[in-house]
Amino acid sequence: MAGIDASQLAVSAAQALIASMTTDLWASTRDRFARLLSRRPDAAEDVAEELDESRQQLLDAGATDEAREETSTEWVSRFRRALTRNPELLDELRSLIAEHGLETSTGTSGVTQNVSATGGGIVFNQGTGTQTNQVQAK
């Protein structure tokens, strides 16, 4: 499994997780993600509690974009670590993500971000994966 595939999958998994936190299907989704992340029956309950805490923090913050991003960042890291330790989780995680309607393409799709600064300002833009940065003086 290539590193970029694991990173992309971790991001998709976190997006699916965060999206499910505000639905009526949360309990079943939480349990499935908890089992996948724990990989030990005795640890699944602890992970489920952590997931519930993240959900409550998200809801308390009004499920704003900022709150979603903050929650997502935490779980992207957890999914990356889980995939690094257990590459066999790849297919199971892809299946779980697909059930939530998110694609996990390993193709060349990407995101384009255009940023600009005025008045002599400097803009720094950060993302994941392969990045190409171009600086144009005006």
A tleap script that builds the chain and sets N, CA, C and O, in Angstrom:
source leaprc.protein.ff14SB
mol = sequence {
  NMET ALA GLY ILE ASP ALA SER GLN LEU ALA
  VAL SER ALA ALA GLN ALA LEU ILE ALA SER
  MET THR THR ASP LEU TRP ALA SER THR ARG
  ASP ARG PHE ALA ARG LEU LEU SER ARG ARG
  PRO ASP ALA ALA GLU ASP VAL ALA GLU GLU
  LEU ASP GLU SER ARG GLN GLN LEU LEU ASP
  ALA GLY ALA THR ASP GLU ALA ARG GLU GLU
  THR SER THR GLU TRP VAL SER ARG PHE ARG
  ARG ALA LEU THR ARG ASN PRO GLU LEU LEU
  ASP GLU LEU ARG SER LEU ILE ALA GLU HIE
  GLY LEU GLU THR SER THR GLY THR SER GLY
  VAL THR GLN ASN VAL SER ALA THR GLY GLY
  GLY ILE VAL PHE ASN GLN GLY THR GLY THR
  GLN THR ASN GLN VAL GLN ALA CLYS
}
set mol.1.N position { 0.860 -1.180 0.000 }
set mol.1.CA position { 0.000 0.000 0.000 }
set mol.1.C position { 0.896 1.230 0.000 }
set mol.1.O position { 1.743 1.385 0.880 }
set mol.2.N position { 0.716 2.089 -0.967 }
set mol.2.CA position { 1.502 3.307 -1.053 }
set mol.2.C position { 1.056 4.283 0.024 }
set mol.2.O position { -0.108 4.296 0.423 }
set mol.3.N position { 2.006 5.109 0.493 }
set mol.3.CA position { 1.711 6.069 1.547 }
set mol.3.C position { 0.608 7.035 1.183 }
set mol.3.O position { -0.236 7.368 2.016 }
set mol.4.N position { 0.611 7.493 -0.075 }
set mol.4.CA position { -0.410 8.451 -0.481 }
set mol.4.C position { -1.793 7.804 -0.481 }
set mol.4.O position { -2.782 8.469 -0.171 }
set mol.5.N position { -1.878 6.523 -0.821 }
set mol.5.CA position { -3.156 5.829 -0.780 }
set mol.5.C position { -3.690 5.774 0.645 }
set mol.5.O position { -4.880 5.982 0.879 }
set mol.6.N position { -2.808 5.496 1.587 }
set mol.6.CA position { -3.224 5.446 2.991 }
set mol.6.C position { -3.680 6.819 3.459 }
set mol.6.O position { -4.659 6.932 4.196 }
set mol.7.N position { -2.978 7.858 3.037 }
set mol.7.CA position { -3.362 9.216 3.431 }
set mol.7.C position { -4.710 9.599 2.843 }
set mol.7.O position { -5.560 10.155 3.539 }
set mol.8.N position { -4.907 9.304 1.562 }
set mol.8.CA position { -6.184 9.611 0.924 }
set mol.8.C position { -7.319 8.838 1.580 }
set mol.8.O position { -8.396 9.384 1.819 }
set mol.9.N position { -7.076 7.585 1.864 }
set mol.9.CA position { -8.100 6.759 2.497 }
set mol.9.C position { -8.403 7.261 3.907 }
set mol.9.O position { -9.560 7.261 4.330 }
set mol.10.N position { -7.380 7.686 4.631 }
set mol.10.CA position { -7.583 8.214 5.981 }
set mol.10.C position { -8.446 9.467 5.946 }
set mol.10.O position { -9.320 9.641 6.796 }
set mol.11.N position { -8.211 10.337 4.973 }
set mol.11.CA position { -9.018 11.548 4.838 }
set mol.11.C position { -10.465 11.188 4.506 }
set mol.11.O position { -11.395 11.741 5.094 }
set mol.12.N position { -10.654 10.268 3.571 }
set mol.12.CA position { -12.013 9.844 3.208 }
set mol.12.C position { -12.724 9.204 4.390 }
set mol.12.O position { -13.914 9.435 4.603 }
set mol.13.N position { -12.001 8.403 5.154 }
set mol.13.CA position { -12.586 7.748 6.324 }
set mol.13.C position { -13.022 8.782 7.358 }
set mol.13.O position { -14.108 8.680 7.928 }
set mol.14.N position { -12.175 9.770 7.594 }
set mol.14.CA position { -12.529 10.813 8.561 }
set mol.14.C position { -13.744 11.603 8.075 }
set mol.14.O position { -14.616 11.955 8.870 }
set mol.15.N position { -13.801 11.882 6.773 }
set mol.15.CA position { -14.961 12.597 6.229 }
set mol.15.C position { -16.241 11.792 6.424 }
set mol.15.O position { -17.275 12.343 6.804 }
set mol.16.N position { -16.172 10.494 6.165 }
set mol.16.CA position { -17.349 9.638 6.352 }
set mol.16.C position { -17.745 9.599 7.823 }
set mol.16.O position { -18.928 9.663 8.159 }
set mol.17.N position { -16.757 9.495 8.687 }
set mol.17.CA position { -17.009 9.459 10.122 }
set mol.17.C position { -17.682 10.749 10.589 }
set mol.17.O position { -18.693 10.707 11.291 }
set mol.18.N position { -17.126 11.883 10.202 }
set mol.18.CA position { -17.671 13.174 10.624 }
set mol.18.C position { -19.080 13.367 10.069 }
set mol.18.O position { -19.965 13.857 10.770 }
set mol.19.N position { -19.284 12.983 8.818 }
set mol.19.CA position { -20.620 13.107 8.227 }
set mol.19.C position { -21.641 12.269 8.985 }
set mol.19.O position { -22.788 12.688 9.147 }
set mol.20.N position { -21.240 11.100 9.447 }
set mol.20.CA position { -22.178 10.221 10.150 }
set mol.20.C position { -22.481 10.688 11.567 }
set mol.20.O position { -23.488 10.286 12.150 }
set mol.21.N position { -21.616 11.536 12.127 }
set mol.21.CA position { -21.804 11.986 13.503 }
set mol.21.C position { -23.083 12.782 13.701 }
set mol.21.O position { -23.585 12.876 14.821 }
set mol.22.N position { -23.610 13.351 12.641 }
set mol.22.CA position { -24.814 14.179 12.770 }
set mol.22.C position { -26.046 13.484 12.200 }
set mol.22.O position { -27.035 14.142 11.876 }
set mol.23.N position { -25.992 12.162 12.078 }
set mol.23.CA position { -27.130 11.415 11.539 }
set mol.23.C position { -27.752 10.511 12.593 }
set mol.23.O position { -27.200 10.310 13.674 }
set mol.24.N position { -28.909 9.975 12.250 }
set mol.24.CA position { -29.593 9.032 13.136 }
set mol.24.C position { -28.908 7.671 13.163 }
set mol.24.O position { -29.199 6.852 14.035 }
set mol.25.N position { -28.017 7.422 12.233 }
set mol.25.CA position { -27.327 6.137 12.160 }
set mol.25.C position { -26.025 6.122 12.953 }
set mol.25.O position { -25.220 5.201 12.814 }
set mol.26.N position { -25.819 7.139 13.782 }
set mol.26.CA position { -24.557 7.280 14.481 }
set mol.26.C position { -24.180 6.049 15.299 }
set mol.26.O position { -23.033 5.608 15.223 }
set mol.27.N position { -25.076 5.489 16.060 }
set mol.27.CA position { -24.735 4.380 16.960 }
set mol.27.C position { -24.146 3.196 16.190 }
set mol.27.O position { -23.121 2.650 16.598 }
set mol.28.N position { -24.765 2.801 15.108 }
set mol.28.CA position { -24.241 1.655 14.358 }
set mol.28.C position { -22.949 2.018 13.634 }
set mol.28.O position { -22.028 1.205 13.553 }
set mol.29.N position { -22.885 3.230 13.113 }
set mol.29.CA position { -21.665 3.676 12.433 }
set mol.29.C position { -20.513 3.742 13.428 }
set mol.29.O position { -19.412 3.271 13.142 }
set mol.30.N position { -20.767 4.324 14.594 }
set mol.30.CA position { -19.751 4.433 15.636 }
set mol.30.C position { -19.197 3.069 15.986 }
set mol.30.O position { -17.982 2.896 16.082 }
set mol.31.N position { -20.073 2.101 16.177 }
set mol.31.CA position { -19.621 0.767 16.569 }
set mol.31.C position { -18.745 0.127 15.495 }
set mol.31.O position { -17.757 -0.538 15.807 }
set mol.32.N position { -19.105 0.326 14.242 }
set mol.32.CA position { -18.303 -0.254 13.157 }
set mol.32.C position { -16.932 0.407 13.064 }
set mol.32.O position { -15.922 -0.279 12.906 }
set mol.33.N position { -16.891 1.732 13.161 }
set mol.33.CA position { -15.608 2.426 13.139 }
set mol.33.C position { -14.773 2.047 14.372 }
set mol.33.O position { -13.558 1.880 14.272 }
set mol.34.N position { -15.416 1.916 15.510 }
set mol.34.CA position { -14.698 1.552 16.734 }
set mol.34.C position { -14.072 0.166 16.607 }
set mol.34.O position { -12.917 -0.027 16.988 }
set mol.35.N position { -14.815 -0.792 16.080 }
set mol.35.CA position { -14.248 -2.139 15.885 }
set mol.35.C position { -13.076 -2.103 14.921 }
set mol.35.O position { -12.058 -2.758 15.142 }
set mol.36.N position { -13.225 -1.337 13.857 }
set mol.36.CA position { -12.170 -1.258 12.862 }
set mol.36.C position { -10.908 -0.610 13.447 }
set mol.36.O position { -9.799 -1.091 13.215 }
set mol.37.N position { -11.076 0.459 14.190 }
set mol.37.CA position { -9.921 1.164 14.742 }
set mol.37.C position { -9.272 0.429 15.904 }
set mol.37.O position { -8.064 0.546 16.109 }
set mol.38.N position { -10.043 -0.317 16.659 }
set mol.38.CA position { -9.482 -0.987 17.835 }
set mol.38.C position { -8.815 -2.301 17.495 }
set mol.38.O position { -7.757 -2.625 18.035 }
set mol.39.N position { -9.430 -3.062 16.597 }
set mol.39.CA position { -8.951 -4.381 16.194 }
set mol.39.C position { -8.799 -5.350 17.358 }
set mol.39.O position { -8.273 -6.450 17.191 }
set mol.40.N position { -9.260 -4.942 18.537 }
set mol.40.CA position { -9.296 -5.834 19.698 }
set mol.40.C position { -10.654 -5.637 20.357 }
set mol.40.O position { -11.034 -4.507 20.664 }
set mol.41.N position { -11.384 -6.717 20.576 }
set mol.41.CA position { -12.720 -6.583 21.168 }
set mol.41.C position { -12.730 -5.825 22.493 }
set mol.41.O position { -13.676 -5.092 22.782 }
set mol.42.N position { -11.691 -5.996 23.291 }
set mol.42.CA position { -11.677 -5.330 24.588 }
set mol.42.C position { -11.390 -3.830 24.476 }
set mol.42.O position { -11.622 -3.093 25.434 }
set mol.43.N position { -10.894 -3.368 23.336 }
set mol.43.CA position { -10.582 -1.952 23.156 }
set mol.43.C position { -11.675 -1.204 22.391 }
set mol.43.O position { -11.679 0.027 22.380 }
set mol.44.N position { -12.585 -1.912 21.762 }
set mol.44.CA position { -13.617 -1.274 20.949 }
set mol.44.C position { -14.480 -0.323 21.768 }
set mol.44.O position { -14.867 0.741 21.283 }
set mol.45.N position { -14.778 -0.692 22.988 }
set mol.45.CA position { -15.612 0.162 23.839 }
set mol.45.C position { -14.910 1.486 24.139 }
set mol.45.O position { -15.551 2.537 24.156 }
set mol.46.N position { -13.596 1.438 24.377 }
set mol.46.CA position { -12.838 2.665 24.628 }
set mol.46.C position { -12.836 3.578 23.409 }
set mol.46.O position { -13.005 4.790 23.537 }
set mol.47.N position { -12.645 2.999 22.233 }
set mol.47.CA position { -12.649 3.788 20.999 }
set mol.47.C position { -14.042 4.366 20.768 }
set mol.47.O position { -14.167 5.516 20.345 }
set mol.48.N position { -15.089 3.587 21.038 }
set mol.48.CA position { -16.462 4.084 20.879 }
set mol.48.C position { -16.703 5.286 21.789 }
set mol.48.O position { -17.378 6.236 21.393 }
set mol.49.N position { -16.160 5.251 22.996 }
set mol.49.CA position { -16.299 6.382 23.917 }
set mol.49.C position { -15.581 7.616 23.368 }
set mol.49.O position { -16.092 8.732 23.468 }
set mol.50.N position { -14.396 7.411 22.789 }
set mol.50.CA position { -13.659 8.531 22.189 }
set mol.50.C position { -14.437 9.113 21.007 }
set mol.50.O position { -14.482 10.329 20.819 }
set mol.51.N position { -15.039 8.242 20.224 }
set mol.51.CA position { -15.847 8.702 19.100 }
set mol.51.C position { -17.049 9.506 19.588 }
set mol.51.O position { -17.379 10.544 19.015 }
set mol.52.N position { -17.701 9.027 20.643 }
set mol.52.CA position { -18.837 9.761 21.209 }
set mol.52.C position { -18.407 11.134 21.740 }
set mol.52.O position { -19.138 12.114 21.599 }
set mol.53.N position { -17.221 11.197 22.348 }
set mol.53.CA position { -16.712 12.479 22.836 }
set mol.53.C position { -16.480 13.445 21.673 }
set mol.53.O position { -16.818 14.625 21.757 }
set mol.54.N position { -15.902 12.930 20.593 }
set mol.54.CA position { -15.679 13.774 19.415 }
set mol.54.C position { -16.998 14.253 18.836 }
set mol.54.O position { -17.130 15.410 18.438 }
set mol.55.N position { -17.968 13.360 18.793 }
set mol.55.CA position { -19.288 13.730 18.276 }
set mol.55.C position { -19.915 14.819 19.135 }
set mol.55.O position { -20.466 15.789 18.614 }
set mol.56.N position { -19.830 14.657 20.448 }
set mol.56.CA position { -20.432 15.643 21.344 }
set mol.56.C position { -19.759 17.000 21.196 }
set mol.56.O position { -20.428 18.033 21.207 }
set mol.57.N position { -18.428 17.000 21.055 }
set mol.57.CA position { -17.708 18.259 20.849 }
set mol.57.C position { -18.137 18.917 19.538 }
set mol.57.O position { -18.296 20.136 19.468 }
set mol.58.N position { -18.322 18.100 18.506 }
set mol.58.CA position { -18.767 18.609 17.217 }
set mol.58.C position { -20.159 19.225 17.332 }
set mol.58.O position { -20.399 20.324 16.831 }
set mol.59.N position { -21.064 18.524 17.985 }
set mol.59.CA position { -22.432 19.025 18.153 }
set mol.59.C position { -22.466 20.263 19.038 }
set mol.59.O position { -23.212 21.202 18.761 }
set mol.60.N position { -21.665 20.274 20.103 }
set mol.60.CA position { -21.616 21.437 20.992 }
set mol.60.C position { -21.118 22.681 20.256 }
set mol.60.O position { -21.509 23.803 20.578 }
set mol.61.N position { -20.254 22.468 19.266 }
set mol.61.CA position { -19.713 23.582 18.481 }
set mol.61.C position { -20.632 23.969 17.334 }
set mol.61.O position { -20.299 24.846 16.538 }
set mol.62.N position { -21.789 23.317 17.246 }
set mol.62.CA position { -22.745 23.638 16.195 }
set mol.62.C position { -22.427 23.009 14.856 }
set mol.62.O position { -22.979 23.421 13.836 }
set mol.63.N position { -21.548 22.017 14.837 }
set mol.63.CA position { -21.170 21.307 13.610 }
set mol.63.C position { -20.746 22.269 12.504 }
set mol.63.O position { -21.035 22.043 11.329 }
set mol.64.N position { -20.061 23.337 12.889 }
set mol.64.CA position { -19.566 24.308 11.913 }
set mol.64.C position { -18.447 23.688 11.085 }
set mol.64.O position { -17.903 22.643 11.443 }
set mol.65.N position { -18.109 24.336 9.984 }
set mol.65.CA position { -17.010 23.849 9.156 }
set mol.65.C position { -15.715 23.774 9.965 }
set mol.65.O position { -14.942 22.825 9.831 }
set mol.66.N position { -15.491 24.773 10.797 }
set mol.66.CA position { -14.279 24.790 11.626 }
set mol.66.C position { -14.268 23.610 12.599 }
set mol.66.O position { -13.239 22.956 12.771 }
set mol.67.N position { -15.389 23.342 13.220 }
set mol.67.CA position { -15.482 22.218 14.157 }
set mol.67.C position { -15.307 20.894 13.427 }
set mol.67.O position { -14.650 19.987 13.938 }
set mol.68.N position { -15.887 20.774 12.242 }
set mol.68.CA position { -15.725 19.552 11.443 }
set mol.68.C position { -14.255 19.338 11.085 }
set mol.68.O position { -13.744 18.221 11.166 }
set mol.69.N position { -13.584 20.419 10.689 }
set mol.69.CA position { -12.169 20.326 10.312 }
set mol.69.C position { -11.312 19.899 11.502 }
set mol.69.O position { -10.427 19.055 11.366 }
set mol.70.N position { -11.574 20.476 12.648 }
set mol.70.CA position { -10.817 20.137 13.845 }
set mol.70.C position { -11.012 18.665 14.223 }
set mol.70.O position { -10.052 17.961 14.537 }
set mol.71.N position { -12.249 18.219 14.188 }
set mol.71.CA position { -12.552 16.822 14.513 }
set mol.71.C position { -11.943 15.894 13.468 }
set mol.71.O position { -11.404 14.839 13.802 }
set mol.72.N position { -12.030 16.289 12.218 }
set mol.72.CA position { -11.492 15.481 11.125 }
set mol.72.C position { -9.985 15.299 11.259 }
set mol.72.O position { -9.469 14.201 11.053 }
set mol.73.N position { -9.287 16.364 11.602 }
set mol.73.CA position { -7.827 16.301 11.733 }
set mol.73.C position { -7.413 15.224 12.733 }
set mol.73.O position { -6.484 14.456 12.485 }
set mol.74.N position { -8.101 15.179 13.844 }
set mol.74.CA position { -7.803 14.172 14.873 }
set mol.74.C position { -7.984 12.757 14.332 }
set mol.74.O position { -7.133 11.893 14.541 }
set mol.75.N position { -9.095 12.524 13.638 }
set mol.75.CA position { -9.405 11.164 13.195 }
set mol.75.C position { -8.626 10.768 11.948 }
set mol.75.O position { -8.387 9.579 11.736 }
set mol.76.N position { -8.224 11.724 11.116 }
set mol.76.CA position { -7.351 11.391 9.984 }
set mol.76.C position { -6.064 10.766 10.519 }
set mol.76.O position { -5.587 9.763 9.989 }
set mol.77.N position { -5.512 11.360 11.560 }
set mol.77.CA position { -4.291 10.815 12.166 }
set mol.77.C position { -4.509 9.406 12.705 }
set mol.77.O position { -3.662 8.528 12.541 }
set mol.78.N position { -5.636 9.206 13.341 }
set mol.78.CA position { -5.941 7.868 13.888 }
set mol.78.C position { -6.071 6.840 12.771 }
set mol.78.O position { -5.549 5.731 12.886 }
set mol.79.N position { -6.764 7.200 11.692 }
set mol.79.CA position { -6.922 6.267 10.570 }
set mol.79.C position { -5.578 5.980 9.907 }
set mol.79.O position { -5.307 4.839 9.535 }
set mol.80.N position { -4.737 6.997 9.756 }
set mol.80.CA position { -3.408 6.772 9.159 }
set mol.80.C position { -2.598 5.787 9.999 }
set mol.80.O position { -1.981 4.862 9.470 }
set mol.81.N position { -2.608 5.998 11.304 }
set mol.81.CA position { -1.863 5.077 12.187 }
set mol.81.C position { -2.421 3.665 12.097 }
set mol.81.O position { -1.662 2.696 12.057 }
set mol.82.N position { -3.737 3.546 12.066 }
set mol.82.CA position { -4.355 2.216 11.980 }
set mol.82.C position { -3.974 1.528 10.674 }
set mol.82.O position { -3.678 0.333 10.665 }
set mol.83.N position { -3.980 2.272 9.576 }
set mol.83.CA position { -3.622 1.687 8.277 }
set mol.83.C position { -2.141 1.344 8.205 }
set mol.83.O position { -1.763 0.374 7.548 }
set mol.84.N position { -1.314 2.114 8.859 }
set mol.84.CA position { 0.121 1.820 8.878 }
set mol.84.C position { 0.390 0.543 9.669 }
set mol.84.O position { 1.188 -0.298 9.256 }
set mol.85.N position { -0.280 0.409 10.799 }
set mol.85.CA position { -0.101 -0.792 11.641 }
set mol.85.C position { -0.744 -2.019 11.019 }
set mol.85.O position { -0.215 -3.125 11.130 }
set mol.86.N position { -1.889 -1.829 10.361 }
set mol.86.CA position { -2.664 -2.950 9.831 }
set mol.86.C position { -3.104 -2.680 8.393 }
set mol.86.O position { -4.254 -2.299 8.171 }
set mol.87.N position { -2.219 -2.868 7.412 }
set mol.87.CA position { -2.596 -2.608 6.020 }
set mol.87.C position { -3.778 -3.453 5.542 }
set mol.87.O position { -4.423 -3.116 4.549 }
set mol.88.N position { -4.060 -4.545 6.243 }
set mol.88.CA position { -5.188 -5.391 5.845 }
set mol.88.C position { -6.537 -4.705 6.083 }
set mol.88.O position { -7.569 -5.209 5.641 }
set mol.89.N position { -6.538 -3.575 6.768 }
set mol.89.CA position { -7.768 -2.814 7.003 }
set mol.89.C position { -8.225 -2.059 5.765 }
set mol.89.O position { -9.353 -1.568 5.718 }
set mol.90.N position { -7.367 -1.964 4.773 }
set mol.90.CA position { -7.637 -1.174 3.580 }
set mol.90.C position { -8.992 -1.487 2.957 }
set mol.90.O position { -9.805 -0.585 2.759 }
set mol.91.N position { -9.240 -2.749 2.648 }
set mol.91.CA position { -10.495 -3.125 1.990 }
set mol.91.C position { -11.706 -2.904 2.889 }
set mol.91.O position { -12.748 -2.431 2.434 }
set mol.92.N position { -11.564 -3.244 4.154 }
set mol.92.CA position { -12.676 -3.054 5.088 }
set mol.92.C position { -13.027 -1.575 5.235 }
set mol.92.O position { -14.200 -1.206 5.286 }
set mol.93.N position { -12.007 -0.743 5.299 }
set mol.93.CA position { -12.245 0.689 5.437 }
set mol.93.C position { -12.846 1.267 4.160 }
set mol.93.O position { -13.742 2.108 4.224 }
set mol.94.N position { -12.366 0.826 3.011 }
set mol.94.CA position { -12.949 1.272 1.737 }
set mol.94.C position { -14.434 0.917 1.666 }
set mol.94.O position { -15.253 1.722 1.223 }
set mol.95.N position { -14.766 -0.275 2.098 }
set mol.95.CA position { -16.159 -0.725 2.089 }
set mol.95.C position { -17.015 0.151 2.999 }
set mol.95.O position { -18.116 0.553 2.623 }
set mol.96.N position { -16.517 0.442 4.175 }
set mol.96.CA position { -17.247 1.266 5.133 }
set mol.96.C position { -17.454 2.681 4.584 }
set mol.96.O position { -18.527 3.261 4.749 }
set mol.97.N position { -16.442 3.226 3.939 }
set mol.97.CA position { -16.545 4.557 3.351 }
set mol.97.C position { -17.567 4.559 2.216 }
set mol.97.O position { -18.381 5.476 2.106 }
set mol.98.N position { -17.518 3.530 1.377 }
set mol.98.CA position { -18.447 3.439 0.246 }
set mol.98.C position { -19.894 3.406 0.718 }
set mol.98.O position { -20.775 3.942 0.046 }
set mol.99.N position { -20.147 2.788 1.856 }
set mol.99.CA position { -21.494 2.746 2.410 }
set mol.99.C position { -22.009 4.138 2.767 }
set mol.99.O position { -23.216 4.365 2.845 }
set mol.100.N position { -21.076 5.065 2.983 }
set mol.100.CA position { -21.455 6.434 3.329 }
set mol.100.C position { -21.481 7.342 2.106 }
set mol.100.O position { -21.627 8.559 2.228 }
set mol.101.N position { -21.339 6.737 0.918 }
set mol.101.CA position { -21.469 7.501 -0.310 }
set mol.101.C position { -20.263 8.315 -0.697 }
set mol.101.O position { -20.371 9.198 -1.547 }
set mol.102.N position { -19.117 8.050 -0.103 }
set mol.102.CA position { -17.905 8.774 -0.459 }
set mol.102.C position { -17.012 7.890 -1.306 }
set mol.102.O position { -16.842 6.708 -1.010 }
set mol.103.N position { -16.446 8.453 -2.348 }
set mol.103.CA position { -15.536 7.708 -3.213 }
set mol.103.C position { -14.146 7.724 -2.614 }
set mol.103.O position { -13.758 8.682 -1.946 }
set mol.104.N position { -13.403 6.669 -2.853 }
set mol.104.CA position { -12.024 6.585 -2.389 }
set mol.104.C position { -11.110 6.327 -3.571 }
set mol.104.O position { -10.317 5.385 -3.563 }
set mol.105.N position { -11.221 7.146 -4.557 }
set mol.105.CA position { -10.440 6.983 -5.773 }
set mol.105.C position { -8.957 7.112 -5.499 }
set mol.105.O position { -8.530 7.953 -4.708 }
set mol.106.N position { -8.176 6.273 -6.157 }
set mol.106.CA position { -6.731 6.392 -6.075 }
set mol.106.C position { -6.202 6.943 -7.393 }
set mol.106.O position { -5.008 6.854 -7.679 }
set mol.107.N position { -7.091 7.508 -8.185 }
set mol.107.CA position { -6.718 8.073 -9.467 }
set mol.107.C position { -6.027 9.410 -9.302 }
set mol.107.O position { -5.457 9.708 -8.253 }
set mol.108.N position { -6.086 10.204 -10.347 }
set mol.108.CA position { -5.361 11.464 -10.343 }
set mol.108.C position { -6.262 12.662 -10.084 }
set mol.108.O position { -5.891 13.792 -10.400 }
set mol.109.N position { -7.418 12.436 -9.524 }
set mol.109.CA position { -8.274 13.574 -9.210 }
set mol.109.C position { -7.579 14.441 -8.182 }
set mol.109.O position { -6.721 13.966 -7.438 }
set mol.110.N position { -7.940 15.693 -8.139 }
set mol.110.CA position { -7.253 16.573 -7.213 }
set mol.110.C position { -8.097 17.775 -6.864 }
set mol.110.O position { -9.259 17.890 -7.256 }
set mol.111.N position { -7.492 18.645 -6.133 }
set mol.111.CA position { -8.128 19.867 -5.692 }
set mol.111.C position { -7.273 21.017 -6.196 }
set mol.111.O position { -6.045 20.972 -6.110 }
set mol.112.N position { -7.916 22.036 -6.716 }
set mol.112.CA position { -7.205 23.229 -7.139 }
set mol.112.C position { -7.577 24.352 -6.200 }
set mol.112.O position { -8.755 24.636 -5.986 }
set mol.113.N position { -6.567 24.987 -5.644 }
set mol.113.CA position { -6.799 26.129 -4.772 }
set mol.113.C position { -6.034 27.305 -5.346 }
set mol.113.O position { -4.847 27.189 -5.651 }
set mol.114.N position { -6.695 28.419 -5.492 }
set mol.114.CA position { -6.066 29.643 -5.961 }
set mol.114.C position { -6.078 30.633 -4.815 }
set mol.114.O position { -7.134 30.938 -4.262 }
set mol.115.N position { -4.913 31.131 -4.461 }
set mol.115.CA position { -4.808 32.104 -3.381 }
set mol.115.C position { -4.018 33.302 -3.903 }
set mol.115.O position { -3.186 33.169 -4.801 }
set mol.116.N position { -4.287 34.450 -3.337 }
set mol.116.CA position { -3.554 35.645 -3.747 }
set mol.116.C position { -3.417 36.578 -2.551 }
set mol.116.O position { -4.183 36.523 -1.589 }
set mol.117.N position { -2.421 37.423 -2.654 }
set mol.117.CA position { -2.184 38.420 -1.616 }
set mol.117.C position { -2.001 39.766 -2.289 }
set mol.117.O position { -1.564 39.841 -3.437 }
set mol.118.N position { -2.331 40.809 -1.587 }
set mol.118.CA position { -2.157 42.157 -2.120 }
set mol.118.C position { -1.307 42.970 -1.158 }
set mol.118.O position { -1.087 42.575 -0.013 }
set mol.119.N position { -0.841 44.089 -1.633 }
set mol.119.CA position { -0.096 44.994 -0.771 }
set mol.119.C position { 1.217 44.416 -0.275 }
set mol.119.O position { 1.639 44.722 0.840 }
set mol.120.N position { 1.865 43.597 -1.068 }
set mol.120.CA position { 3.149 43.015 -0.667 }
set mol.120.C position { 3.009 41.839 0.278 }
set mol.120.O position { 4.005 41.373 0.831 }
set mol.121.N position { 1.788 41.346 0.477 }
set mol.121.CA position { 1.560 40.216 1.370 }
set mol.121.C position { 2.074 38.920 0.786 }
set mol.121.O position { 2.306 38.817 -0.419 }
set mol.122.N position { 2.248 37.940 1.636 }
set mol.122.CA position { 2.698 36.612 1.235 }
set mol.122.C position { 1.635 35.610 1.671 }
set mol.122.O position { 1.098 35.708 2.774 }
set mol.123.N position { 1.335 34.655 0.810 }
set mol.123.CA position { 0.331 33.639 1.110 }
set mol.123.C position { 1.014 32.284 1.195 }
set mol.123.O position { 1.803 31.925 0.320 }
set mol.124.N position { 0.715 31.540 2.238 }
set mol.124.CA position { 1.176 30.168 2.375 }
set mol.124.C position { -0.044 29.274 2.325 }
set mol.124.O position { -1.040 29.534 3.000 }
set mol.125.N position { 0.029 28.228 1.532 }
set mol.125.CA position { -1.096 27.313 1.360 }
set mol.125.C position { -0.588 25.914 1.616 }
set mol.125.O position { 0.459 25.536 1.090 }
set mol.126.N position { -1.299 25.136 2.409 }
set mol.126.CA position { -0.843 23.805 2.758 }
set mol.126.C position { -1.934 22.789 2.485 }
set mol.126.O position { -3.114 23.049 2.721 }
set mol.127.N position { -1.533 21.640 1.989 }
set mol.127.CA position { -2.467 20.549 1.752 }
set mol.127.C position { -1.745 19.226 1.938 }
set mol.127.O position { -0.630 19.191 2.457 }
set mol.128.N position { -2.376 18.139 1.516 }
set mol.128.CA position { -1.735 16.835 1.605 }
set mol.128.C position { -1.488 16.303 0.208 }
set mol.128.O position { -2.101 16.769 -0.753 }
set mol.129.N position { -0.613 15.350 0.089 }
set mol.129.CA position { -0.330 14.756 -1.207 }
set mol.129.C position { 0.734 15.540 -1.948 }
set mol.129.O position { 1.536 16.248 -1.340 }
set mol.130.N position { 0.736 15.409 -3.252 }
set mol.130.CA position { 1.703 16.097 -4.090 }
set mol.130.C position { 1.194 17.489 -4.394 }
set mol.130.O position { 0.049 17.662 -4.813 }
set mol.131.N position { 2.040 18.479 -4.184 }
set mol.131.CA position { 1.650 19.854 -4.402 }
set mol.131.C position { 2.594 20.518 -5.393 }
set mol.131.O position { 3.795 20.246 -5.399 }
set mol.132.N position { 2.048 21.380 -6.221 }
set mol.132.CA position { 2.832 22.218 -7.119 }
set mol.132.C position { 2.504 23.650 -6.778 }
set mol.132.O position { 1.347 24.064 -6.848 }
set mol.133.N position { 3.509 24.403 -6.413 }
set mol.133.CA position { 3.298 25.798 -6.048 }
set mol.133.C position { 3.940 26.695 -7.090 }
set mol.133.O position { 5.076 26.457 -7.500 }
set mol.134.N position { 3.227 27.718 -7.519 }
set mol.134.CA position { 3.738 28.663 -8.482 }
set mol.134.C position { 3.624 30.045 -7.861 }
set mol.134.O position { 2.597 30.397 -7.281 }
set mol.135.N position { 4.689 30.819 -7.988 }
set mol.135.CA position { 4.692 32.186 -7.480 }
set mol.135.C position { 4.750 33.116 -8.683 }
set mol.135.O position { 5.620 32.983 -9.544 }
set mol.136.N position { 3.837 34.037 -8.730 }
set mol.136.CA position { 3.797 35.014 -9.818 }
set mol.136.C position { 3.866 36.400 -9.216 }
set mol.136.O position { 2.988 36.799 -8.451 }
set mol.137.N position { 4.887 37.117 -9.556 }
set mol.137.CA position { 5.007 38.495 -9.072 }
set mol.137.C position { 4.126 39.396 -9.907 }
set mol.137.O position { 4.048 39.239 -11.125 }
set mol.138.N position { 3.473 40.322 -9.273 }
set mol.138.CA position { 2.603 41.260 -9.991 }
set mol.138.C position { 3.116 42.647 -9.837 }
set mol.138.O position { 2.525 43.587 -10.368 }
savepdb mol mol.pdb
quit
